[in-house]
C-alpha cells in the first residue's frame, strides 16, 4: 500500500508539473493496521471536521464504485472497503453519533420537525440561496416537506435551487406576499439590514388566522427584526439559539465517538485476523491439490486392479493403506527430524494441527 501511495505521489508531481516532493507535505502514508483504522475512522465520520458527518461515507462509496468500474481495485482492497461500510453501519446503529444535528441547517430542520410532526402538510419559505439555505432545503426535502418556496434577489439562483428540491422560485421583492403561506420560514442573506419586519409578519398571521409560524434567522446580522419574536404564534430562533443546541449535540456526539472508537478497534483486529488467514490460503490450496492428485492416481490404479479380477477387499485395503502412507510420509519424516532439534515448535504445531492428545 505504501508503494502505491508513493507512485501516486510521483504521478501527481509529473501531471501537475510540480518539483519533486513539493506535494509531500500534503500527503500521508499509513502502514499495517493503521491503514485499516484510518479508513474505518473516516467512513464512520470520526475524522471529519463535523464529527459524525454521514456525507463522507457516501463519497467513499462513490470512489469505491468508480474503482470497481475501472477495475482498479483488487480482492484485498475490495474486502477492506466492504468491511468499512459494514462497520460504519454498525457504528450508526449501535451509537448515537448521527442522532444529534450539529450543523445550523440540520438543527433548524430538526426543530421544525419537533413543532410540525408531519412536514408533508407544511410549506417552507426559504429566503436566500447560499450554502446554508441550500443545505436546509435538502434536509427539508429529504424529510418530506410538502412545499418549498425559494426567495432570492437573483431569481436564476433561486430557480436553480428550487428545481433540485421540487420547489418554486420567487424574487425577494415578492417574499412578503408569500409569508402567509409558510408554516416554516428560514432566512440567511447577506443583507446588512433586516428584510422581514414585524408589520409584514403581523399581516401574515392575520391572514393565517393566527396559525403558528416557525421562523429561523440564520443570518448575521439578522434578517428578521428581533421584535417579531414577541408576537404570539411566532416561534423565532436566531443563530445563537441554534449554536447552543449544536454545542449540546456535539457533546453527545463526542461521547458516542468514544463508543465508536471501541467498535473500530475490535473491527481492526477482526480484519487483521482475516488478513493473516490469507497467508495460509496458498498453502491449503497446494496441500489439497497434492492430496487430490495422489488420491486420483491411486483410485485409477485400484480400478485397473478390479478390472484384472483382484478381489475388491484386497483392492480397498491396499488403497486405504497406500493413501494413508502417502499422505503421512512427509509430515512423519519432518517430525522425526524435529525430534532431535532443541526447538520443538514443529512438534507442538503438529499436536495443534491434527488435534492430538498427549
C-alpha positions in Angstrom: 0.0 0.0 0.0 2.8 2.4 0.8 4.5 1.7 -2.6 1.2 2.5 -4.3 0.9 5.8 -2.4 4.4 6.8 -3.4 3.7 6.0 -7.0 0.6 8.2 -6.9 2.6 11.0 -5.4 5.2 10.7 -8.2 2.3 10.8 -10.8 0.8 13.9 -9.2 4.1 15.7 -9.3 4.6 14.8 -13.0 0.9 15.5 -14.0 0.8 19.0 -12.4 4.4 19.7 -13.4 5.5 20.3 -9.8 9.0 19.9 -8.5 9.8 16.6 -6.9 8.5 16.2 -3.3 6.8 19.6 -3.4 3.4 17.9 -2.6 4.8 15.6 0.1 3.6 17.8 3.0 0.0 17.3 1.8 0.3 13.5 1.5 0.4 10.9 4.2 1.2 7.2 4.4 -0.1 4.5 6.7 1.2 1.0 7.2 -0.3 -2.2 8.7 -3.3 -2.0 10.9 -3.1 1.9 10.8 -4.4 1.7 7.1 -7.5 -0.2 8.3 -8.0 2.0 11.3 -7.8 5.2 9.2 -10.4 4.0 6.6 -12.8 2.9 9.3 -12.5 6.2 11.2 -13.1 8.2 8.0 -16.0 6.0 7.0 -17.6 6.4 10.4 -17.2 10.2 10.4 -14.6 10.3 13.2 -12.1 12.1 11.0 -14.4 14.7 9.7 -14.4 18.4 10.6 -18.1 17.8 11.6 -17.9 14.9 14.0 -20.1 12.0 12.7 -20.7 13.7 9.3 -22.5 11.0 7.2 -21.8 12.6 3.8 -18.2 11.3 3.7 -19.4 7.7 3.7 -21.3 8.4 0.5 -18.2 9.9 -1.0 -16.2 6.8 -0.1 -18.9 4.5 -1.7 -18.8 6.6 -4.9 -15.0 6.3 -5.0 -15.2 2.6 -4.5 -17.9 2.3 -7.1 -15.7 4.2 -9.6 -12.7 2.0 -8.8 -14.8 -1.1 -9.4 -16.0 0.3 -12.7 -12.4 0.9 -13.9 -11.2 -2.5 -12.5 -8.6 -0.7 -10.3 -9.4 -2.4 -7.0 -8.3 -5.9 -6.1 -9.6 -8.6 -3.7 -7.8 -7.1 -0.6 -9.0 -3.5 -1.0 -12.4 -4.6 -2.0 -12.7 -6.7 1.1 -11.4 -3.7 3.2 -13.9 -1.3 1.7 -16.8 -3.7 2.2 -15.7 -4.1 5.8 -15.6 -0.3 6.3 -19.1 0.0 5.0 -20.3 -2.7 7.4 -18.5 -1.1 10.4 -19.9 2.4 9.5 -23.4 0.9 9.6 -22.7 -0.8 12.9 -21.5 2.5 14.4 -24.6 4.3 13.2 -26.8 1.6 14.6 -25.1 1.0 18.0 -24.1 4.6 18.9 -25.8 8.0 18.9 -23.1 9.6 16.7 -25.5 10.5 14.0 -28.6 11.2 16.0 -27.9 14.8 17.1 -27.8 17.7 14.5 -24.5 19.6 14.6 -25.0 21.9 11.6 -27.0 25.1 11.7 -29.2 23.9 8.8 -29.8 20.4 10.2 -30.5 21.9 13.7 -33.1 24.2 12.2 -34.8 21.4 10.3 -34.8 19.2 13.4 -36.5 21.9 15.4 -39.1 22.2 12.6 -39.8 18.5 12.8 -40.4 18.9 16.6 -43.0 21.6 16.0 -44.6 20.1 12.9 -44.6 16.4 13.3 -45.9 15.9 9.8 -43.8 18.0 7.5 -45.7 16.7 4.4 -48.6 19.1 5.3 -46.3 22.1 5.8 -44.9 24.8 3.5 -41.4 26.2 3.9 -40.3 29.7 2.7 -36.5 29.9 2.4 -35.0 33.3 2.0 -31.6 33.4 0.3 -29.9 30.8 -1.9 -26.5 30.4 -0.2 -24.9 27.2 1.2 -26.8 27.2 4.5 -30.2 27.7 2.8 -29.3 25.0 0.2 -28.5 22.5 3.0 -31.7 23.4 4.8 -33.7 22.9 1.5 -32.1 19.5 1.0 -32.8 18.5 4.7 -36.4 19.6 4.4 -36.8 17.8 1.0 -35.3 14.6 2.5 -37.8 14.8 5.4 -40.8 15.0 3.1 -41.7 18.7 3.3 -44.9 19.5 1.4 -43.9 22.6 -0.4 -40.7 24.7 -0.7 -40.6 28.3 -1.8 -37.2 29.9 -2.5 -36.9 33.7 -2.4 -33.7 35.4 -3.5 -32.6 38.6 -5.1 -31.2 36.7 -8.0 -34.1 34.8 -9.4 -31.9 32.5 -11.5 -30.1 31.2 -8.5 -33.3 30.7 -6.6 -34.7 28.8 -9.6 -31.7 26.6 -9.8 -32.0 25.5 -6.2 -35.8 25.2 -6.4 -35.5 22.7 -9.3 -33.4 20.4 -7.1 -36.0 20.2 -4.3 -39.2 20.3 -6.3 -39.9 23.8 -5.1 -40.5 27.1 -6.9 -38.7 30.3 -7.0 -39.7 33.9 -6.4 -38.0 37.2 -6.4 -37.1 38.6 -2.9 -39.4 41.5 -3.5 -42.3 39.0 -3.7 -41.4 37.4 -0.4 -43.8 39.5 1.9 -46.8 38.3 -0.2 -45.9 34.6 0.5 -45.3 34.7 4.2 -48.9 33.8 5.0 -48.5 30.5 3.0 -45.5 29.5 5.1 -45.5 27.3 8.2 -41.7 27.5 8.3 -39.6 30.5 7.4 -35.8 30.3 7.3 -33.6 33.2 6.2 -29.9 33.6 5.5 -28.9 36.5 3.3 -26.0 38.9 3.2 -28.3 41.9 3.8 -26.9 44.5 6.3 -30.5 45.4 7.4 -33.5 43.3 8.4 -35.5 42.2 5.3 -38.5 40.9 7.3 -40.2 43.3 9.8 -42.8 43.0 12.5 -45.6 44.6 10.4 -45.3 42.1 7.5 -45.4 39.2 9.9 -48.4 40.6 11.7 -50.3 40.9 8.4 -49.4 37.3 7.5 -50.6 36.0 10.9 -53.9 37.8 10.5 -54.3 36.2 7.1 -53.4 32.8 8.5 -55.9 33.3 11.3 -53.1 33.0 13.8 -51.9 29.6 12.8 -48.3 29.5 14.2 -45.2 30.1 12.1 -41.7 28.7 13.0 -39.0 31.1 12.0 -35.2 30.7 11.9 -33.0 33.6 11.3 -29.6 32.2 10.4 -28.1 35.5 9.1 -25.5 37.7 10.8 -26.5 40.5 11.0 -30.1 39.4 11.5 -32.6 39.2 8.6 -35.7 39.2 10.8 -36.4 42.0 13.2 -36.0 40.7 16.8 -39.4 42.2 17.7 -41.0 39.6 15.6 -40.2 37.1 18.3 -42.6 39.0 20.7 -45.6 38.2 18.5 -48.0 35.4 19.6 -48.0 32.3 17.4 -44.4 33.1 16.3 -41.5 30.8 17.3 -38.4 32.7 16.3 -34.9 31.2 16.7 -31.7 33.0 15.9 -28.3 31.6 15.0 -27.1 31.9 18.7 -30.1 29.7 19.8 -29.1 27.1 17.3 -25.4 27.2 18.3 -26.4 26.4 21.9 -28.3 23.4 20.6 -25.4 22.4 18.4 -22.9 22.6 21.2 -25.0 20.3 23.4 -25.4 17.9 20.5 -21.7 18.0 19.8 -21.0 16.8 23.3 -23.4 13.9 22.8 -21.6 13.0 19.6 -18.2 13.2 21.4 -19.5 10.6 23.9 -20.8 8.5 21.1 -17.4 8.8 19.3 -15.7 7.1 22.3 -18.0 4.1 21.8 -17.3 4.2 18.1 -13.6 4.0 18.7 -14.0 0.9 20.7 -16.0 -0.7 17.9 -13.4 0.3 15.4 -10.5 -1.2 17.4 -12.4 -4.6 17.6 -13.1 -4.4 13.8 -9.5 -3.5 13.0 -8.4 -6.7 14.8 -11.1 -8.7 13.0 -9.9 -7.6 9.6 -6.2 -8.2 10.6 -7.2 -11.7 11.6 -8.8 -12.3 8.2 -5.7 -10.8 6.6 -3.5 -13.2 8.4 -5.6 -16.2 7.2 -4.9 -15.1 3.6 -1.2 -16.2 4.0 -2.5 -19.7 4.7 -4.8 -19.9 1.6 -2.0 -20.8 -0.9 -0.6 -23.5 1.5 -4.1 -25.0 1.9 -4.6 -25.0 -1.9 -1.3 -26.7 -2.5 -2.0 -29.3 0.2 -5.4 -30.1 -1.3 -4.1 -30.2 -4.8 -1.3 -32.7 -3.8 -3.8 -34.8 -1.9 -6.3 -34.9 -4.7 -3.5 -35.7 -7.2 -2.4 -38.6 -5.1 -5.9 -40.0 -4.5 -6.8 -39.7 -8.2 -3.7 -41.7 -9.1 -4.3 -44.4 -6.5 -8.0 -44.6 -7.5 -7.1 -45.2 -11.1 -4.7 -47.9 -10.1 -7.4 -49.5 -7.9 -9.9 -49.5 -10.9 -7.3 -51.3 -13.0 -6.8 -53.9 -10.3 -10.6 -54.5 -10.1 -10.7 -54.9 -13.9 -8.0 -57.5 -13.7 -10.1 -59.5 -11.3 -8.4 -58.7 -8.0 -10.7 -59.2 -5.0 -12.4 -55.9 -4.1 -11.5 -56.4 -0.4 -7.8 -56.6 -1.3 -8.1 -53.6 -3.6 -9.8 -51.4 -0.9 -7.3 -52.5 1.8 -4.3 -51.6 -0.4 -5.9 -48.3 -1.4 -6.5 -47.3 2.2 -3.0 -48.3 3.3 -1.2 -46.7 0.4 -3.1 -43.5 0.6 -2.5 -43.2 4.3 1.2 -43.8 3.9 1.5 -41.3 1.0 -0.3 -38.6 2.9 1.6 -39.0 6.2 5.0 -39.9 4.8 6.4 -36.3 4.5 4.8 -34.9 7.8 6.1 -38.0 9.6 9.6 -37.6 8.2 9.7 -33.9 9.2 8.5 -34.7 12.7 11.2 -37.3 13.2 13.8 -34.8 12.1 12.5 -32.2 14.5 12.7 -34.7 17.4 16.4 -34.2 17.6 16.1 -30.4 17.5 16.3 -28.2 20.6 13.4 -26.2 19.3 10.3 -28.4 19.3 7.9 -25.8 17.8 7.1 -28.2 14.9 6.0 -30.9 17.3 3.7 -28.6 19.2 2.3 -27.2 16.0 1.6 -30.8 14.8 -0.3 -31.5 18.0 -2.5 -28.4 17.4 -2.8 -29.0 13.7 -4.0 -32.6 14.0 -5.8 -32.1 17.3 -3.6 -34.8 19.0 -3.7 -35.6 22.7 -0.5 -36.0 24.8 
